[in-house]
C-alpha cells in the first residue's frame, strides 16, 4: 500500500510490542502493553525516524543533498534528522530555538557528533522557526547546495504517512498477539505522529481510541495542527487516504509546568516506568504521557479491565540534559541501597499522582 511513496530504509522495523505486567499490576490495569518506537534506531531511535524514511526518500527523489530543519535545544527530531542525514549521505543544518549553552549535553551533544551544522536563535521558540526555513533554503541554494526543508517534527503529509504505515505494522502485531486495545495513548506536540496514526486507524479499520496527550500548548491549538495535516494528506495523497471525518482526541491536562519542564509528576513517572519495567521515558514527551497514563489509571478514568496500549515515541537522550534534577530527586528519596528495593517502593513512587 505504501510502496508508491519514495522511501529510504533507515528504521529497525517492526518495533517491539509487549505487555507491561508489573506497571499494569501497580496501576490496577489488567492488560497494559507498550509499543517501543524508542527502538527504531539509528541515532538512539524515536518516532521521527519512521517519518524521515519517507522525508529523505522524497528529498533524494528531488535530487536534494542537504536537510534543513528546526527544533528546540534538546529536540529529538533534530537529533534523529542529524543521524538519518549521516546515514543517507546528506548534509544537515539545524536551526535551534534557544541560546547556545556552554556545555553540550543530551540530544544537542549528539547533533554535533553526527556532524550537523547548528545555528542558535536565542529569542525564538522552535515552532516559529518554521518561518525561517524558506530564507535559509534560499541562502543554501545560493551557496550551490540543494536543500530540502523539513518543518518541526517532520510534521508534513508525507512524514505523517509513515505513521499510517506504523498502524498497519501495529495491526499485524496485534493480530499475532491476540491483543485488542480499547485505547492507544501517545504524546503529541507538532501533530505529525498523531495525524498519521488517525489516518492509519481509518485506513486499516483499527477499532481503538487514539488519545494524544499534548505536551506543548493547548488542546485546541494541537487539534488544529492535526486537522490541517489530515486535510493535507487527503488532498495530496487521495489514492492512499480517502476523505473521512476524523475523530481527533487531544488532552492537555498533563502538560504540567510547560513544554520541556520536568516537575515532580514527570520525575515520578520516569522512575515508575524504569523501576517496574526497565523502560526509560524522556522528560519532555513520554514522561508527560506517562503521567497521563498513571493519573487516568489511578483515578479510574481508565477502567481496570480496559486493554490499553502506551506508544513510546522515544527521546531518552534528553535525560542526560536533566541529570542534575533527576539525581537530586533520587538523593532526596533515600540511599542507593534503599532505591534498589523496587518492590517495596512501588507504592511510594505513586505519591503525588
SULQUIKA-V924757 format. One line per field, one symbol per residue. psi: psi as a letter, one per 20 degrees, with the letter a starting at -180 (. if undefined). A space follows every 50 residues. Layout:
BEGIN
psi = ???
END
This chain:
BEGIN
psi = gjiiqqpophqnqqqqpqqnggggghikphnprppmjikhrakjarhhhg hhghghggghhjkqippprqrrhkphggghggghgghjkqqpppoporpp rhpprchgghgghijqpppqnhkqrhghihiigghgggghhhjjrnqopo rpjkmrghghhhighhhggghgggghilpnqhqppqqqfhigggghhggh gghikpmqpoopopjgbqhgghhgggggggghghghlhigorproqooop pjikicjrpjpoagggghgggggghhikpprrhgfhghhhggggghghij hoqhjoppppoojajhhhhiikhgghghggghiargghiimgghihhhii pi.
END
